[in-house]
Amino acid sequence: MPPTLASLVRNSSLHLTVLAGEDQLDRPVRWVHTSELDDPTPFLEGGELLLTTGIKLGGPDGPDGPGRGDAALRAYVHRLADAGVVGLGMGVGLSHSEVPQPLVEAAAERGLPLLRVPQPTPFIAISKAVSAALAAEQYEAVTTSFEAQEELTRAALGKGGTAAVVRRLAGRLGGWAALYDASGALSVVAPDWAARRASRLAGEVDRLRRRPAPSSAALQGRPGGVDTADEDFVVLQSLGADRRPRGFLAVGTEDRLSPTERYVLNAAVALLTLTLERSRELRRAEERMGTALLRLVLAGEAATAREVAAVLYGGLPEGAVRVLLAQPPEGAQGDEDPLADLADRAEQAARRAGERLLVARERSGPEERLVLLVPDGGAVHRDCLTAAEQDEAVTLGVSASAGMEQAGAAFAQAERALAVALRGGRRVVDHDEVGAGSLLPLLGDEAVAAFAEGLLRPLREHDRTARGDLEASLRAWLSRHGQWDAAAADLGVHRHTLRYRMRRVEELLGRSLDDTDVRMELWLALRAGDR
């Protein structure tokens, strides 16, 4: 603890007497300064105990007449208080036999501690006492910080890993600490009772996720609508060494962190960052292995992949699986990597649920895609669907449920579902939905629209320049599956008129309406024009 005015007053060798500001003696003293200037504030930084003999202060009436000295003393005290001086010590027995009463009254008015320094006590003795206390504080800070760093390092290298570091940090700070993963989900909190407080910071963690690491935020009380329960002082810090957050650390304490506590916090941040970056390298190796295993599975070598995974990878997903294929939508830009975010989220969900999954990044032409093989209906499956629905930066195609041996066919299904999603501007498309749906949503493609326009152009030009509704007649005839009477009734014309129009359609298009393929192409062209 730094020296305070109270500790100086308790020092019996200094013989100090408190004349004003008795309720402010717990202020820490950062330095002792001696000055006889009428205005020493240009030479102060705040936090000092100022010592003076009052040579320039004058008597109660002052050298310029009755009452002028009182005003000067009050102005002197106000200048010191505004400059952040923690206390004023006045030596008696030289310029003043006693501390002037107006000075005492002014100090009491401003709440500025005023100390009487008797003549036998040299100012240097007070300076030495403060210097010794400051040196002891610095030594204690260094010792405590070194011990804390050793303790945290042992925790990081032990079996508990990051969880042990968080627990030790909370104990060292006398408050609580929480660790969040890269997605912002709460993973470790200590003590247990702080879980509710840590969960209230989800919005702040999400805001910090959008900033490059390392970044920090300080929350005091309830700023910005954040309820920290007991108005804790909260420090939130992102963890990461290459601008990409790998996690987040929050600590809450009743009071602001002292310099020593900040050193301890910084040591914990460094250790957690190293641990997460080391885990990241291990994950990269696992990702390369997972990519190789996934390729084996998709190639129909599920049995071989299962044997390898049992020894090196911990096993493959059990039971029915789905293939998820993710890709940023066309035209997506930005510095963020949505595929990496989705992979991180999937891996974190798998760890929480104890599920197995395979993840790989691949390139399909100019586009990069993320392939995930996940348990059907499991936590990873649900979390990826939620992430894609909430994030406009990624589009997801999902296969039907399949066994591991049918993973290759499931991958093809996911590709078709992804193509439909990208074409239709949707975030998630399930293959089951594609199979049970309609081809019509696929007709919105520009190439299809151009084909339809070219195919139907002769009919439309005829309708614009001559009598006869050939396009409308063709639509009615096709919708009635070539039934002359029903189509003619829909149009309100005689069936012979409709037969004439259909012959004219064949002449303009140069195609026979007896050909089933021609009928199909014409019907799709008409529907594409509608869209």
Secondary structure in CASP SS format (residue, H / E / C, confidence):
PFRMAT SS
TARGET T0000
AUTHOR 0000-0000-0000
METHOD secondary structure of the structure
MODEL  1
M C 1.00
P C 1.00
P C 1.00
T E 1.00
L H 1.00
A H 1.00
S H 1.00
L H 1.00
V H 1.00
R H 1.00
N C 1.00
S C 1.00
S C 1.00
L C 1.00
H C 1.00
L C 1.00
T E 1.00
V E 1.00
L E 1.00
A E 1.00
G C 1.00
E H 1.00
D H 1.00
Q H 1.00
L C 1.00
D C 1.00
R C 1.00
P E 1.00
V C 1.00
R C 1.00
W E 1.00
V E 1.00
H E 1.00
T E 1.00
S C 1.00
E C 1.00
L C 1.00
D C 1.00
D C 1.00
P C 1.00
T H 1.00
P H 1.00
F H 1.00
L C 1.00
E C 1.00
G C 1.00
G C 1.00
E E 1.00
L E 1.00
L E 1.00
L E 1.00
T E 1.00
T C 1.00
G C 1.00
I C 1.00
K C 1.00
L C 1.00
G C 1.00
G C 1.00
P C 1.00
D C 1.00
G C 1.00
P C 1.00
D C 1.00
G C 1.00
P C 1.00
G C 1.00
R H 1.00
G H 1.00
D H 1.00
A H 1.00
A H 1.00
L H 1.00
R H 1.00
A H 1.00
Y H 1.00
V H 1.00
H H 1.00
R H 1.00
L H 1.00
A H 1.00
D H 1.00
A C 1.00
G C 1.00
V C 1.00
V C 1.00
G E 1.00
L E 1.00
G E 1.00
M E 1.00
G E 1.00
V C 1.00
G C 1.00
L C 1.00
S C 1.00
H C 1.00
S C 1.00
E C 1.00
V C 1.00
P C 1.00
Q H 1.00
P H 1.00
L H 1.00
V H 1.00
E H 1.00
A H 1.00
A H 1.00
A H 1.00
E H 1.00
R H 1.00
G C 1.00
L C 1.00
P C 1.00
L E 1.00
L E 1.00
R E 1.00
V E 1.00
P C 1.00
Q C 1.00
P C 1.00
T C 1.00
P C 1.00
F H 1.00
I H 1.00
A H 1.00
I H 1.00
S H 1.00
K H 1.00
A H 1.00
V H 1.00
S H 1.00
A H 1.00
A H 1.00
L H 1.00
A H 1.00
A H 1.00
E H 1.00
Q H 1.00
Y H 1.00
E H 1.00
A H 1.00
V H 1.00
T H 1.00
T H 1.00
S H 1.00
F H 1.00
E H 1.00
A H 1.00
Q H 1.00
E H 1.00
E H 1.00
L H 1.00
T H 1.00
R H 1.00
A H 1.00
A H 1.00
L H 1.00
G C 1.00
K C 1.00
G C 1.00
G H 1.00
T H 1.00
A H 1.00
A H 1.00
V H 1.00
V H 1.00
R H 1.00
R H 1.00
L H 1.00
A H 1.00
G H 1.00
R H 1.00
L H 1.00
G C 1.00
G C 1.00
W E 1.00
A E 1.00
A E 1.00
L E 1.00
Y E 1.00
D E 1.00
A C 1.00
S C 1.00
G C 1.00
A C 1.00
L E 1.00
S E 1.00
V E 1.00
V E 1.00
A E 1.00
P C 1.00
D H 1.00
W H 1.00
A H 1.00
A H 1.00
R H 1.00
R H 1.00
A H 1.00
S H 1.00
R C 1.00
L C 1.00
A H 1.00
G H 1.00
E H 1.00
V H 1.00
D H 1.00
R H 1.00
L H 1.00
R H 1.00
R C 1.00
R C 1.00
P C 1.00
A C 1.00
P C 1.00
S C 1.00
S E 1.00
A E 1.00
A E 1.00
L E 1.00
Q E 1.00
G C 1.00
R C 1.00
P H 1.00
G H 1.00
G H 1.00
V C 1.00
D C 1.00
T C 1.00
A C 1.00
D C 1.00
E C 1.00
D C 1.00
F E 1.00
V E 1.00
V E 1.00
L E 1.00
Q E 1.00
S E 1.00
L E 1.00
G C 1.00
A C 1.00
D C 1.00
R C 1.00
R C 1.00
P C 1.00
R C 1.00
G E 1.00
F E 1.00
L E 1.00
A E 1.00
V E 1.00
G E 1.00
T E 1.00
E C 1.00
D C 1.00
R C 1.00
L C 1.00
S C 1.00
P H 1.00
T H 1.00
E H 1.00
R H 1.00
Y H 1.00
V H 1.00
L H 1.00
N H 1.00
A H 1.00
A H 1.00
V H 1.00
A H 1.00
L H 1.00
L H 1.00
T H 1.00
L H 1.00
T H 1.00
L H 1.00
E H 1.00
R H 1.00
S H 1.00
R H 1.00
E H 1.00
L H 1.00
R H 1.00
R H 1.00
A H 1.00
E H 1.00
E H 1.00
R H 1.00
M H 1.00
G H 1.00
T H 1.00
A H 1.00
L H 1.00
L H 1.00
R H 1.00
L H 1.00
V H 1.00
L H 1.00
A C 1.00
G C 1.00
E C 1.00
A H 1.00
A H 1.00
T H 1.00
A H 1.00
R H 1.00
E H 1.00
V H 1.00
A H 1.00
A H 1.00
V H 1.00
L H 1.00
Y C 1.00
G C 1.00
G C 1.00
L C 1.00
P C 1.00
E C 1.00
G C 1.00
A C 1.00
V E 1.00
R E 1.00
V E 1.00
L E 1.00
L E 1.00
A E 1.00
Q E 1.00
P C 1.00
P C 1.00
E C 1.00
G C 1.00
A C 1.00
Q C 1.00
G C 1.00
D C 1.00
E C 1.00
D C 1.00
P H 1.00
L H 1.00
A H 1.00
D H 1.00
L H 1.00
A H 1.00
D H 1.00
R H 1.00
A H 1.00
E H 1.00
Q H 1.00
A H 1.00
A H 1.00
R H 1.00
R H 1.00
A H 1.00
G C 1.00
E C 1.00
R C 1.00
L C 1.00
L E 1.00
V E 1.00
A E 1.00
R E 1.00
E E 1.00
R E 1.00
S E 1.00
G C 1.00
P C 1.00
E E 1.00
E E 1.00
R E 1.00
L E 1.00
V E 1.00
L E 1.00
L E 1.00
V E 1.00
P E 1.00
D C 1.00
G C 1.00
G C 1.00
A H 1.00
V H 1.00
H H 1.00
R H 1.00
D H 1.00
C H 1.00
L H 1.00
T H 1.00
A H 1.00
A H 1.00
E H 1.00
Q H 1.00
D C 1.00
E C 1.00
A C 1.00
V C 1.00
T E 1.00
L E 1.00
G E 1.00
V E 1.00
S C 1.00
A C 1.00
S C 1.00
A E 1.00
G C 1.00
M H 1.00
E H 1.00
Q H 1.00
A H 1.00
G H 1.00
A H 1.00
A H 1.00
F H 1.00
A H 1.00
Q H 1.00
A H 1.00
E H 1.00
R H 1.00
A H 1.00
L H 1.00
A H 1.00
V H 1.00
A H 1.00
L H 1.00
R H 1.00
G H 1.00
G C 1.00
R C 1.00
R C 1.00
V E 1.00
V E 1.00
D E 1.00
H H 1.00
D H 1.00
E H 1.00
V H 1.00
G H 1.00
A H 1.00
G C 1.00
S C 1.00
L C 1.00
L H 1.00
P H 1.00
L H 1.00
L H 1.00
G H 1.00
D C 1.00
E H 1.00
A H 1.00
V H 1.00
A H 1.00
A H 1.00
F H 1.00
A H 1.00
E H 1.00
G H 1.00
L H 1.00
L H 1.00
R H 1.00
P H 1.00
L H 1.00
R H 1.00
E H 1.00
H H 1.00
D H 1.00
R H 1.00
T H 1.00
A C 1.00
R C 1.00
G C 1.00
D C 1.00
L H 1.00
E H 1.00
A H 1.00
S H 1.00
L H 1.00
R H 1.00
A H 1.00
W H 1.00
L H 1.00
S H 1.00
R C 1.00
H C 1.00
G C 1.00
Q C 1.00
W H 1.00
D H 1.00
A H 1.00
A H 1.00
A H 1.00
A H 1.00
D H 1.00
L H 1.00
G C 1.00
V C 1.00
H C 1.00
R H 1.00
H H 1.00
T H 1.00
L H 1.00
R H 1.00
Y H 1.00
R H 1.00
M H 1.00
R H 1.00
R H 1.00
V H 1.00
E H 1.00
E H 1.00
L H 1.00
L H 1.00
G C 1.00
R C 1.00
S C 1.00
L C 1.00
D C 1.00
D C 1.00
T H 1.00
D H 1.00
V H 1.00
R H 1.00
M H 1.00
E H 1.00
L H 1.00
W H 1.00
L H 1.00
A H 1.00
L H 1.00
R H 1.00
A H 1.00
G H 1.00
D H 1.00
R C 1.00
END
